Amino acid sequence: AGPARSDAGSSPDWVRHPLRQTAQEIGLPDAVVDHAYLADVRSGLVGLIDAQIAYLAHEAHRMHQLEHRLHRLGTALFGATAGACICAMVFEGWLALAGAELSAAAMHVFLVGLTMITAGLPALGAAIYGIRMQGEFASVAERAADTHDRLKVLRATIASDMLSFDTLQRRIAHLTDLLTSDITVWRRTYHARPLALPG
């Protein structure tokens, strides 16, 4: 269960400011806080949690796939570089054993092509590795999966709760803390690693 009320100091200013503005625009609800009203609030809360659970499940799967595919592509590029080097050595050995020689033009094409492959593929592999490190797709997937699991636990708790104002207040505060914490970590991560030209 979450705290009885949210600590104002635990939320960053960039969250508190729009929250206060939205609360001022909405104003106090003109309603009787009876059983029907609390049931509507709980229904809306469960709907919000369900939407977040579905989104986080999709996000975790998508980020995991992206990380996995980039990892495989980078490995394939470095493997292709090693394969090209091995093929070049085998070809050179075959030429030596056979006593054959390439023409000057053919040798030039061979060397230029080999240089482009052995320089270009590792550069692409390094660029893909940089994208993986900058995007932090694995950690994003892990955080999404963790928040997804926490929300499922919270949803089950809300479904089994007795319907009361104080209990709903605590669950809403807990949900707010979960979602705000997830956004704060994401924001801190990407602000700490801005895109910039090397050098």
Solvent accessible surface area in square Angstrom, and as a share of the most:
residue,aa,sasa,rsa
1,A,106,0.82
2,G,12,0.12
3,P,66,0.42
4,A,58,0.45
5,R,183,0.67
6,S,57,0.37
7,D,95,0.49
8,A,69,0.54
9,G,66,0.64
10,S,75,0.48
11,S,23,0.15
12,P,39,0.25
13,D,95,0.49
14,W,85,0.30
15,V,31,0.18
16,R,63,0.23
17,H,97,0.43
18,P,61,0.38
19,L,110,0.55
20,R,127,0.46
21,Q,91,0.40
22,T,66,0.38
23,A,60,0.46
24,Q,143,0.64
25,E,148,0.66
26,I,134,0.68
27,G,37,0.36
28,L,171,0.85
29,P,95,0.60
30,D,153,0.79
31,A,52,0.40
32,V,117,0.67
33,V,81,0.47
34,D,68,0.35
35,H,131,0.59
36,A,65,0.51
37,Y,60,0.23
38,L,18,0.09
39,A,36,0.28
40,D,100,0.52
41,V,45,0.26
42,R,62,0.23
43,S,72,0.47
44,G,48,0.46
45,L,14,0.07
46,V,25,0.14
47,G,39,0.37
48,L,83,0.41
49,I,0,0.00
50,D,56,0.29
51,A,59,0.46
52,Q,51,0.23
53,I,25,0.13
54,A,65,0.51
55,Y,118,0.45
56,L,8,0.04
57,A,45,0.35
58,H,109,0.49
59,E,23,0.10
60,A,16,0.12
61,H,108,0.48
62,R,113,0.41
63,M,16,0.07
64,H,112,0.50
65,Q,64,0.28
66,L,65,0.33
67,E,28,0.13
68,H,87,0.39
69,R,135,0.49
70,L,26,0.13
71,H,90,0.40
72,R,142,0.52
73,L,90,0.45
74,G,9,0.09
75,T,81,0.47
76,A,60,0.46
77,L,24,0.12
78,F,101,0.42
79,G,43,0.41
80,A,49,0.38
81,T,16,0.09
82,A,53,0.41
83,G,29,0.28
84,A,19,0.15
85,C,52,0.31
86,I,100,0.51
87,C,88,0.52
88,A,10,0.08
89,M,130,0.58
90,V,100,0.58
91,F,66,0.28
92,E,73,0.33
93,G,32,0.30
94,W,143,0.50
95,L,15,0.07
96,A,80,0.62
97,L,166,0.82
98,A,60,0.47
99,G,65,0.63
100,A,45,0.35
101,E,160,0.72
102,L,57,0.28
103,S,70,0.45
104,A,92,0.71
105,A,74,0.57
106,A,41,0.32
107,M,56,0.25
108,H,120,0.53
109,V,106,0.61
110,F,49,0.20
111,L,88,0.44
112,V,62,0.35
113,G,28,0.27
114,L,44,0.22
115,T,85,0.49
116,M,134,0.60
117,I,77,0.39
118,T,39,0.23
119,A,62,0.48
120,G,30,0.29
121,L,41,0.20
122,P,34,0.21
123,A,60,0.46
124,L,98,0.49
125,G,1,0.01
126,A,59,0.45
127,A,55,0.43
128,I,20,0.10
129,Y,120,0.46
130,G,36,0.35
131,I,91,0.46
132,R,39,0.14
133,M,74,0.33
134,Q,53,0.24
135,G,11,0.10
136,E,41,0.19
137,F,30,0.12
138,A,55,0.43
139,S,38,0.24
140,V,15,0.09
141,A,11,0.08
142,E,128,0.57
143,R,49,0.18
144,A,5,0.04
145,A,42,0.32
146,D,69,0.36
147,T,10,0.06
148,H,33,0.15
149,D,80,0.41
150,R,128,0.47
151,L,0,0.00
152,K,107,0.45
153,V,102,0.59
154,L,5,0.02
155,R,80,0.29
156,A,62,0.48
157,T,43,0.25
158,I,1,0.00
159,A,65,0.50
160,S,90,0.58
161,D,31,0.16
162,M,168,0.75
163,L,34,0.17
164,S,42,0.27
165,F,113,0.47
166,D,85,0.44
167,T,19,0.11
168,L,10,0.05
169,Q,84,0.37
170,R,81,0.30
171,R,20,0.07
172,I,69,0.35
173,A,8,0.06
174,H,45,0.20
175,L,7,0.03
176,T,55,0.32
177,D,49,0.25
178,L,20,0.10
179,L,39,0.19
180,T,20,0.12
181,S,62,0.40
182,D,38,0.20
183,I,83,0.42
184,T,24,0.14
185,V,49,0.28
186,W,129,0.45
187,R,83,0.30
188,R,147,0.54
189,T,27,0.16
190,Y,67,0.25
191,H,123,0.55
192,A,76,0.59
193,R,91,0.33
194,P,92,0.58
195,L,156,0.77
196,A,88,0.68
197,L,165,0.82
198,P,129,0.81
199,G,127,1.22
